[in-house]
């Protein structure tokens, strides 16, 4: 297996280690949610419950949902709780203009049910070629996700079973990322040590900070939307940021 290193300096002062395994987040990293979960999708879905939502409030709704989840998880010490999914849906629907509590609750339950189904997701175009490059270079590949979804079903639906060595979900471990225990479980599944493993995901708090706290060799932020939310400053060390998984093999120094 060829040794691979992240570019010097991309992790600030952290020592860099040889990467022999990669852990990846799932939603928004490998899987693209359908339009059901967009601003227009929420509006159209809520209309079935007699709710009139304003798509112009979508950015605020996303922010409110994030704040609600952070508060819920902080209070529970990152213990996995399926309630978090309804908290997200209810915060979005309410912020976008849903005010009838009973209708908001039914709408949120329908959204959560849809979120749990694999057929409401698709695979980003860069996923399979990138995983093939990783496996072709001899790296172990694992998936670690804050979800109650069955990742074996995900692997089967998208024909990824031959490219992934192991999977772990927060519902299995009982803790959400960034808890170190979920990363430890993922490392055990793929048979890799923290010092030789890199984490890739779309959330700074869950994937990047979580991987650092768990002692992983490195962490890479996938910023598909071009928001670059991890600019240095505010106590955040510089983090490698990629816009596509197609950039990952080169970042890891893998042969072409």
C-alpha positions in Angstrom: 0.0 0.0 0.0 1.6 3.3 -1.0 2.0 5.8 1.9 -0.2 8.9 1.5 -0.1 12.3 3.2 -2.2 15.3 3.4 -0.5 18.5 2.1 1.9 19.9 4.6 0.3 22.7 6.7 -3.3 21.9 5.7 -4.0 20.8 9.3 -2.3 23.7 11.0 0.2 22.5 13.6 -1.2 19.0 13.9 1.3 16.3 13.0 0.2 14.5 9.8 0.1 10.7 9.6 0.1 8.2 6.8 -3.5 7.7 5.6 -4.4 4.0 5.3 -8.1 4.4 5.9 -10.8 7.0 5.1 -14.1 7.4 7.0 -16.9 9.2 5.2 -20.1 10.8 6.3 -23.2 9.8 4.3 -25.9 12.4 3.9 -24.8 15.4 1.8 -21.4 13.6 1.4 -22.3 10.4 -0.5 -26.1 10.8 -0.8 -28.0 13.8 -2.3 -31.4 14.3 -0.7 -34.2 14.6 -3.2 -36.1 17.9 -3.9 -38.6 16.8 -1.2 -36.2 18.3 1.3 -35.6 21.6 -0.5 -37.4 24.8 0.2 -39.9 24.1 -2.6 -40.3 20.5 -1.4 -41.1 21.6 2.1 -43.6 24.2 0.7 -45.3 21.6 -1.5 -45.4 18.9 1.1 -46.8 21.2 3.8 -49.6 22.3 1.4 -51.0 18.8 1.8 -51.6 19.6 5.4 -53.1 23.0 4.8 -50.0 24.9 5.6 -48.7 27.9 3.5 -45.0 28.2 3.7 -42.7 31.0 2.5 -39.7 29.7 0.5 -38.0 33.0 1.0 -37.5 32.1 4.7 -35.6 28.9 3.9 -32.1 30.3 4.9 -33.5 31.4 8.3 -35.3 28.1 8.6 -32.1 26.1 8.1 -30.3 28.3 10.7 -33.1 27.8 13.2 -33.1 24.1 12.7 -29.4 24.0 13.3 -29.8 25.9 16.5 -32.6 23.7 17.7 -30.6 20.5 17.0 -27.5 21.9 18.8 -29.5 22.8 21.8 -31.2 19.4 22.0 -28.0 17.4 21.5 -26.1 19.6 24.0 -28.7 19.0 26.6 -28.6 15.2 26.0 -24.9 14.9 25.8 -25.0 13.8 22.2 -27.0 10.7 23.1 -28.8 9.5 20.0 -32.5 10.4 20.0 -34.8 10.0 17.0 -36.6 13.1 18.2 -33.9 15.2 16.6 -35.3 14.5 13.1 -38.8 15.9 14.1 -37.1 18.8 15.8 -35.4 19.7 12.5 -38.6 19.3 10.4 -40.7 21.2 12.9 -38.2 24.1 13.2 -38.1 24.4 9.4 -41.9 24.3 8.9 -42.6 26.7 11.7 -40.0 29.2 10.6 -41.3 29.1 7.0 -44.8 30.0 8.3 -46.5 26.9 9.7 -48.3 28.0 12.9 -51.0 25.3 13.5 -49.2 23.0 16.0 -51.2 19.9 15.1 -50.7 20.3 11.3 -47.1 21.2 11.8 -46.6 18.0 13.8 -48.3 15.8 11.1 -46.3 17.5 8.4 -43.0 17.0 10.3 -43.8 13.3 10.9 -44.4 12.9 7.1 -41.0 14.6 6.4 -39.2 12.4 8.9 -40.8 9.2 7.4 -39.7 10.3 3.9 -36.1 11.1 5.1 -35.8 7.5 6.3 -36.4 6.0 2.9 -33.4 5.3 0.6 -35.5 6.0 -2.5 -35.6 9.7 -1.6 -31.9 10.0 -2.1 -29.5 9.6 -5.0 -25.7 9.1 -5.2 -23.6 12.1 -6.1 -21.8 11.5 -9.4 -18.3 11.8 -7.8 -18.9 9.0 -5.2 -18.3 5.8 -7.0 -15.2 7.0 -9.0 -13.7 8.4 -5.8 -14.3 5.3 -3.7 -12.8 3.2 -6.5 -9.7 5.3 -6.4 -9.4 4.9 -2.6 -9.9 1.1 -2.7 -7.6 0.8 -5.7 -4.9 2.4 -3.7 -5.4 -0.1 -0.9 -7.1 2.2 1.6 -9.8 0.9 3.9 -13.2 2.8 3.6 -15.8 3.2 6.3 -19.1 5.1 6.6 -20.0 6.9 9.8 -23.4 8.7 10.0 -25.7 10.4 12.4 -28.8 8.4 11.3 -31.3 5.7 12.1 -31.3 4.6 8.5 -29.9 1.1 7.8 -26.7 1.7 6.0 -26.6 -1.9 4.7 -29.7 -1.0 2.7 -27.9 2.1 1.5 -25.0 0.0 0.3 -27.3 -2.5 -1.4 -29.5 0.2 -3.1 -26.5 2.1 -4.5 -24.3 -1.0 -5.2 -21.5 0.2 -2.9 -21.0 -3.0 -0.9 -17.8 -3.9 -2.7 -16.3 -0.4 -2.0 -17.0 -0.1 1.7 -15.3 -2.1 4.5 -17.7 -1.2 7.4 -20.4 1.1 8.5 -21.5 2.7 11.8 -24.6 4.8 12.7 -25.4 6.9 15.7 -28.4 4.7 16.4 -26.2 1.6 16.7 -23.7 3.3 19.0 -26.2 5.3 20.9 -24.3 8.6 20.4 -24.2 11.2 17.7 -21.1 12.6 16.2 -19.0 14.4 17.4 -18.8 11.8 20.3 -15.5 10.0 20.1 -17.2 6.7 20.7 -18.8 6.6 17.2 -15.5 7.2 15.6 -13.9 4.5 17.7 -16.6 2.1 16.6 -16.1 3.0 12.9 -12.3 2.5 13.2 -12.9 -0.9 14.7 -15.2 -1.9 11.8 -12.6 -1.1 9.2 -9.7 -2.4 11.2 -7.7 0.9 11.3 -6.0 3.0 13.9 -6.9 6.6 14.5 -3.4 7.8 13.7 -3.7 6.4 10.1 -7.3 7.5 9.3 -8.8 10.6 7.7 -12.4 11.7 8.1 -14.4 13.4 5.3 -17.7 15.1 5.8 -19.8 18.2 5.3 -20.2 19.2 9.0 -17.4 21.1 10.8 -18.9 20.4 14.2 -19.7 16.8 13.7 -17.1 15.5 11.2 -14.1 17.8 11.6 -14.1 18.7 15.3 -15.3 15.2 16.1 -12.5 13.5 14.2 -9.9 15.8 15.8 -11.3 15.0 19.3 -11.1 11.3 18.5 -7.5 11.6 17.5 -7.8 10.9 13.8 -4.8 11.8 11.6 -6.7 14.4 9.6 -10.1 15.7 8.6 -11.4 17.1 5.3 -14.5 19.3 4.9 -16.6 18.6 1.9 -18.2 21.9 0.9 -20.4 21.1 -2.1 -22.4 24.3 -1.8 -19.3 26.6 -1.9 -20.1 28.1 1.5 -16.6 27.5 3.0 -17.9 27.6 6.6 -14.6 26.8 8.1 -12.5 29.8 7.3 -9.6 30.1 9.8 -10.4 32.2 12.8 -12.9 32.2 15.7 -10.8 29.4 17.3 -11.0 27.1 14.3 -7.7 25.7 12.9 -7.3 25.7 9.2 -9.0 22.7 7.6 -8.6 21.3 4.1 -11.8 22.1 2.1 -12.8 20.3 -1.1 -15.8 21.0 -3.3 -16.1 17.4 -4.6 -15.0 14.0 -3.6 -13.1 13.9 -6.9 -10.5 16.1 -5.2 -9.9 13.7 -2.3 -7.5 11.2 -3.9 -5.1 14.0 -5.0 -5.4 15.6 -1.6 -4.4 12.3 0.0 -1.5 12.0 -2.5 -2.8 8.9 -4.2 -1.4 7.8 -7.6 -3.5 8.8 -10.6 
